[in-house]
């Protein structure tokens, strides 16, 4: 666990002092986070870093995970796709089973807290315990909510409207709701294994261990194998560029326990790649953070060709390493990238291929994008800012009855 004071060199001692002052108002309060998986995906990654830091600040912060079977997670994956705007059929039985699993979890979990912080749709039904459990309830949506499927959003709204507060990652995701909506963007931990500085020898050993040639261009996308990350489209981009510029492609990522589609997507990507020796498809074990760090640092350009995206923490990770990034102009990504200043926003396979050729041919321009991107992440998307935003929200939830509005 990283000492909170070690962040002073990055964000300044005044920022750390402010965190301690705010936390002092929360020291007697209990905060329970609930999501659907302890491993895989941005939510679990954020909570893994954030809970120990809140505890360092003297806050009684805990994290629990709901349990479900394969049927439940197949249903929630369909919900996830539907919320992202992909036409998906969910039956009455699906919705009833979703309710049943949430009810079972509510009975089996120790729901005793001052603040219940529920993440994403999978455990959203726990709010039904509000009528018998004391405390304030906040629902945190990490999903791209710009064009949700009507039946799914109406079903979820029946729960959302019961919360005291909702939290979204980008302004475009806000909804017409009767409850308070708060904008809090996710963040990265600059001192975590995935983002900390690595020496050249460590990078070289890891990257060459994957069979890559560091003397040639490396183009990388780090993501779960998910249709919405468009890994097949990334292979198409690479093939268009490879005709003109020698390069290697890395598609690296893993799965998540609440995502049953991952292995199917992985198989399709491997089929698309064929026998090209310069396409490296790496299915990484959970906790391969140093490996991901090294791959990003060794890359000439990093891609994040998402079709839909809640936020896209891999963009912030790559920018923090001063790497030029080309990413889909979706979800929370435009908050991280100002086009042609701190990175490149793209809308298509052809557009991504065009910009990739440009950055590979113009290394000074690519370097400038990376430098600007790193500073933008330092100012806006580090974990210290994220913790501050959450603590201020917690204070509002606890003392909102005492707030005077003018």
VOGU-3710 file (C-alpha; in Angstrom, 3 decimals, decimal comma):
1> xxxxxxxxxx> 0,000/0,000/0,000  1,427/3,365/-1,062  1,854/6,020/1,623  -0,479/8,902/0,769  2,321/11,396/1,466  4,280/9,934/-1,453  1,852/11,677/-3,810  3,062/15,104/-2,664  5,805/15,205/-5,296  3,182/14,734/-8,004
11> xxxxxxxxxx> 0,209/16,807/-6,841  1,740/19,050/-4,152  1,633/18,887/-0,367  -1,323/21,296/-0,180  -3,498/18,750/-2,019  -2,602/16,036/0,489  -3,251/18,393/3,399  -6,685/19,191/1,968  -7,512/15,479/1,806  -6,686/15,057/5,491
21> xxxxxxxxxx> -8,821/18,066/6,420  -11,855/16,789/4,529  -11,382/13,241/5,839  -11,413/14,576/9,381  -15,134/15,272/8,955  -15,760/11,621/8,007  -13,713/9,704/10,572  -16,652/8,330/12,531  -18,588/7,352/9,415  -18,805/3,963/7,661
31> xxxxxxxxxx> -18,793/3,763/3,869  -19,596/0,530/2,023  -18,815/0,141/-1,686  -20,543/-2,666/-3,592  -19,882/-3,829/-7,144  -20,017/-7,086/-9,108  -16,395/-8,224/-9,389  -13,184/-7,959/-7,394  -10,983/-8,596/-10,441  -11,073/-7,221/-13,983
41> xxxxxxxxxx> -12,364/-3,924/-15,313  -11,967/-0,314/-14,275  -14,355/-0,343/-11,296  -12,458/-3,070/-9,467  -9,169/-1,399/-10,317  -10,292/1,956/-8,934  -11,645/0,427/-5,724  -8,494/-1,651/-5,231  -6,486/1,562/-5,024  -9,043/3,821/-3,414
51> xxxxxxxxxx> -10,220/1,790/-0,411  -6,745/1,548/1,217  -6,183/5,269/0,669  -9,499/6,171/2,301  -8,530/3,929/5,200  -5,181/5,723/5,465  -7,150/8,934/5,841  -8,902/7,388/8,833  -12,201/6,611/7,101  -13,988/3,311/7,753
61> xxxxxxxxxx> -14,265/2,387/4,068  -15,125/-1,162/3,004  -15,799/-3,010/-0,251  -18,056/-5,973/-0,911  -18,970/-7,870/-4,075  -22,358/-9,326/-4,983  -22,588/-12,980/-5,961  -24,334/-14,386/-8,992  -24,367/-17,421/-11,254  -23,705/-17,678/-14,969
71> xxxxxxxxxx> -27,326/-16,922/-15,826  -27,263/-13,715/-13,789  -24,066/-12,426/-15,370  -25,316/-13,305/-18,849  -28,355/-11,146/-18,097  -26,273/-8,262/-16,736  -23,990/-8,450/-19,765  -27,043/-8,122/-21,992  -28,112/-5,143/-19,889  -24,650/-3,656/-20,263
81> xxxxxxxxxx> -24,782/-3,950/-24,047  -28,334/-2,576/-24,151  -27,345/0,443/-22,068  -24,563/1,095/-24,568  -27,185/1,211/-27,327  -26,768/-2,285/-28,772  -30,162/-3,815/-29,610  -30,577/-6,629/-27,101  -33,536/-8,807/-26,163  -34,265/-9,149/-22,467
91> xxxxxxxxxx> -37,287/-11,182/-21,401  -39,617/-10,786/-18,454  -37,900/-13,828/-16,946  -34,531/-12,063/-17,284  -35,749/-9,064/-15,326  -37,378/-11,259/-12,673  -34,204/-13,315/-12,251  -32,189/-10,100/-11,904  -34,511/-9,038/-9,083  -34,253/-12,453/-7,430
101> xxxxxxxxxx> -30,440/-12,459/-7,345  -30,360/-8,933/-5,943  -32,833/-9,976/-3,244  -30,682/-12,990/-2,354  -27,609/-10,792/-2,061  -29,457/-8,309/0,118  -30,334/-11,120/2,537  -26,793/-12,528/2,652  -24,733/-9,334/2,766  -23,871/-7,342/5,857
111> xxxxxxxxxx> -25,522/-4,081/4,881  -24,625/-1,910/7,841  -23,192/1,487/6,960  -23,679/5,242/7,048  -23,212/5,495/3,277  -23,922/2,769/0,715  -22,063/3,399/-2,538  -23,407/1,034/-5,205  -21,527/0,680/-8,504  -23,210/-0,053/-11,853
121> xxxxxxxxxx> -26,403/-2,003/-12,655  -25,528/-5,457/-11,290  -26,125/-4,620/-7,579  -28,531/-1,711/-8,149  -31,438/-3,643/-6,581  -29,831/-3,476/-3,139  -31,529/-0,075/-2,831  -34,711/-1,889/-1,823  -33,053/-2,353/1,574  -33,103/1,409/2,088
131> xxxxxxxxxx> -36,486/1,272/3,768  -35,125/-0,937/6,567  -31,450/0,093/6,629  -30,314/3,449/7,946  -27,896/5,500/5,896  -27,592/7,380/2,626  -27,459/5,617/-0,741  -25,547/6,673/-3,863  -25,528/4,891/-7,209  -22,398/5,209/-9,346
141> xxxxxxxxxx> -22,768/4,602/-13,090  -19,521/3,779/-14,926  -21,314/3,006/-18,208  -21,799/5,073/-21,369  -25,428/6,179/-20,952  -25,805/8,295/-24,085  -28,264/6,022/-25,926  -29,671/3,316/-23,621  -32,283/0,825/-24,749  -35,714/1,982/-23,570
151> xxxxxxxxxx> -36,943/-1,114/-21,717  -33,666/-1,534/-19,819  -33,330/2,084/-18,741  -36,984/2,154/-17,654  -36,397/-0,974/-15,570  -33,290/0,524/-13,951  -34,987/3,879/-13,380  -37,374/2,149/-11,002  -34,321/1,603/-8,796  -32,324/4,744/-9,609
161> xxxxxxxxxx> -35,139/7,023/-8,458  -34,920/5,490/-4,974  -31,316/6,593/-4,439  -30,326/9,803/-2,673  -27,728/10,607/-5,318  -26,460/9,388/-8,698  -22,903/9,761/-9,990  -21,908/9,851/-13,664  -18,496/10,004/-15,371  -19,297/12,526/-18,118
171> xxxxxxxxxx> -21,929/15,242/-18,704  -23,327/13,357/-21,717  -24,513/10,529/-19,449  -26,849/12,633/-17,294  -30,529/11,644/-17,271  -33,868/13,245/-16,506  -34,103/12,162/-12,893  -35,742/13,479/-9,760  -32,651/12,652/-7,663  -29,426/14,637/-7,442
181> xxxxxxxxxx> -26,888/13,973/-10,210  -23,159/14,476/-9,612  -20,340/14,521/-12,177  -17,218/12,721/-10,933  -14,772/11,391/-13,508  -12,707/8,277/-12,741  -8,954/8,408/-12,216  -5,680/6,518/-12,264  -3,195/5,955/-9,479  0,195/7,279/-10,679
191> xxxxxxxxxx> 2,110/5,239/-8,103  0,335/1,921/-8,701  2,211/-0,882/-10,453  0,384/-0,165/-13,698  1,529/3,462/-13,804  4,698/3,873/-11,752  8,054/4,582/-13,394  9,937/1,541/-14,704  13,614/1,298/-15,571  14,628/0,566/-19,147
201> xxxxxxxxxx> 15,954/-2,896/-18,339  12,649/-4,000/-16,791  10,716/-2,723/-19,800  13,055/-4,434/-22,230  12,933/-7,767/-20,407  9,131/-7,853/-20,260  8,470/-6,621/-23,781  11,042/-8,854/-25,455  9,692/-11,729/-23,369  6,437/-11,307/-25,286
211> xxxxxxxxxx> 8,343/-11,669/-28,555  8,308/-7,985/-29,539  11,149/-6,152/-31,258  11,764/-2,841/-29,472  13,723/-1,507/-32,450  10,530/-1,417/-34,526  7,298/0,527/-34,069  4,898/-0,997/-31,512  1,202/-0,102/-31,656  -0,774/-1,219/-28,609
221> xxxxxxxxxx> -4,330/-1,452/-27,332  -4,829/-2,540/-23,723  -8,434/-3,568/-23,030  -10,686/-6,384/-21,952  -11,666/-8,505/-24,939  -15,054/-6,913/-25,446  -16,985/-6,112/-28,625  -17,362/-2,496/-27,533  -13,564/-2,101/-27,406  -13,524/-3,164/-31,092
231> xxxxxxxxxx> -10,354/-5,289/-31,060  -11,284/-6,719/-34,479  -11,415/-3,152/-35,795  -7,951/-2,541/-34,331  -6,611/-5,454/-36,380  -8,150/-3,880/-39,486  -6,468/-0,569/-38,674  -3,122/-2,316/-38,302  -3,496/-4,114/-41,639  -4,236/-0,829/-43,421
241> xxxxxxxxxx> -1,175/0,840/-41,910  1,171/-2,120/-42,276  0,955/-1,788/-46,069  2,906/1,479/-45,781  4,788/1,432/-42,459  6,517/-1,463/-40,733  4,990/-1,959/-37,282  3,906/-4,530/-34,721  0,488/-4,734/-33,088  -0,209/-5,671/-29,476
251> xxxxxxxxxx> -3,726/-6,457/-28,273  -3,389/-7,159/-24,579  -5,960/-7,628/-21,875  -7,865/-10,113/-19,811  -11,380/-10,855/-18,739  -13,657/-10,131/-15,813  -15,730/-12,526/-13,735  -18,906/-10,606/-14,616  -18,239/-10,662/-18,400  -19,112/-14,012/-20,032
261> xxxxxxxxxx> -18,417/-12,824/-23,603  -14,676/-12,346/-23,244  -13,466/-15,715/-24,540  -15,756/-15,524/-27,575  -14,362/-12,108/-28,501  -10,809/-13,349/-27,960  -11,406/-16,228/-30,392  -12,750/-13,843/-33,037  -9,734/-11,574/-32,671  -7,346/-14,491/-33,068
271> xxxxxxxxxx> -9,214/-15,598/-36,182  -9,007/-12,071/-37,633  -5,275/-11,861/-36,905  -4,559/-15,129/-38,694  -0,912/-16,156/-38,789  0,617/-12,676/-38,913  3,754/-12,913/-36,718  3,628/-9,172/-36,009  0,219/-9,362/-34,307  0,674/-10,233/-30,636
281> xxxxxxxxxx> -2,572/-11,153/-28,847  -1,895/-11,418/-25,139  -4,517/-12,754/-22,741  -3,048/-11,582/-19,460  -3,651/-12,954/-15,991  -5,291/-10,709/-13,389  -2,670/-8,589/-11,702  -0,420/-8,290/-14,771  0,001/-4,604/-13,997  3,760/-4,358/-14,414
291> xxxxxxxxxx> 3,461/-6,112/-17,768  0,779/-3,660/-18,936  2,904/-0,761/-17,709  5,926/-2,002/-19,663  3,912/-2,601/-22,844  2,479/0,919/-22,771  5,890/2,471/-22,111  7,456/0,524/-24,991  4,724/1,543/-27,426  5,171/4,079/-30,185
301> xxxxxxxxxx> 1,423/4,807/-30,253  -1,394/3,585/-28,012  -4,905/2,991/-29,365  -8,261/2,819/-27,610  -10,688/2,221/-30,450  -13,804/1,979/-28,318  -17,240/2,073/-29,920  -18,805/2,914/-26,552  -16,970/3,798/-23,380  -17,865/4,754/-19,842
311> xxxxxxxxxx> -14,578/6,573/-19,423  -11,622/4,570/-20,714  -8,957/4,503/-18,011  -6,436/2,969/-20,411  -6,387/6,340/-22,191  -5,390/8,118/-18,985  -2,806/5,416/-18,245  -1,117/5,836/-21,617  -1,246/9,628/-21,517  0,301/9,591/-18,049
321> xxxxxxxxxx> 3,259/7,799/-19,630  3,453/10,651/-22,193  2,416/8,351/-25,036  0,507/9,647/-28,076  -3,005/8,169/-27,983  -5,590/7,704/-30,728  -8,988/6,906/-29,259  -12,654/6,704/-30,173  -14,519/9,964/-29,596  -17,055/8,293/-27,301
331> xxxxxxxxxx> -18,118/8,351/-23,671  -15,627/9,923/-21,292  -12,685/9,791/-23,708  -13,173/13,371/-25,036  -12,749/14,605/-21,452  -9,243/13,157/-21,525  -8,260/14,105/-25,073  -8,459/17,498/-26,709  -8,157/16,607/-30,372  -4,719/17,283/-31,849
341> xxxxxxxxxx> -3,506/18,777/-28,552  -3,433/16,041/-25,912  -4,162/13,164/-28,265  -6,244/12,229/-31,285  -9,981/11,515/-31,405  -11,187/9,226/-34,173  -14,571/8,107/-35,489  -13,777/5,225/-37,822  -11,345/2,538/-38,896  -10,127/4,655/-41,817
351> xxxxxxxxxx> -9,726/7,709/-39,606  -7,771/5,760/-37,016  -5,515/4,325/-39,724  -4,926/7,812/-41,166  -3,862/9,275/-37,831  -1,783/6,247/-36,934  0,225/6,649/-40,147  0,662/10,340/-39,348  1,984/9,744/-35,827  4,333/6,975/-36,928
361> xxxxxxxxxx> 5,718/9,279/-39,630  5,910/12,402/-37,437  7,617/11,438/-34,145  8,060/15,029/-32,933  4,356/15,739/-33,267  3,585/12,440/-31,528  5,948/13,377/-28,697  4,269/16,767/-28,256  0,843/15,120/-27,977  2,182/12,788/-25,298
371> xxxxxxxxxx> 3,695/15,600/-23,233  0,476/17,627/-23,355  -1,542/14,535/-22,507  0,523/13,751/-19,414  0,027/17,242/-18,029  -3,718/17,085/-18,691  -3,950/13,842/-16,706  -1,867/15,300/-13,861  -4,232/18,245/-13,553  -7,527/16,374/-13,852
381> xxxxxxxxxx> -7,522/12,586/-13,582  -5,317/11,403/-10,713  -6,659/9,446/-7,742  -6,117/12,292/-5,262  -8,677/14,446/-7,111  -11,035/11,482/-7,313  -10,865/10,816/-3,571  -11,478/14,481/-2,829  -14,597/14,502/-5,014  -15,948/11,362/-3,375
391> xxxxxxxxxx> -15,351/12,646/0,158  -17,117/15,919/-0,617  -20,067/13,943/-1,968  -20,109/11,774/1,157  -20,199/14,920/3,303  -23,119/16,257/1,298  -25,041/13,002/1,710  -24,440/12,991/5,457  -25,241/16,630/6,103  -27,477/17,646/3,192
401> xxxxxx> -30,353/18,464/5,554  -28,156/21,126/7,140  -27,139/22,728/3,809  -28,599/26,173/3,256  -29,276/27,113/-0,394  -29,352/30,765/-1,466
//
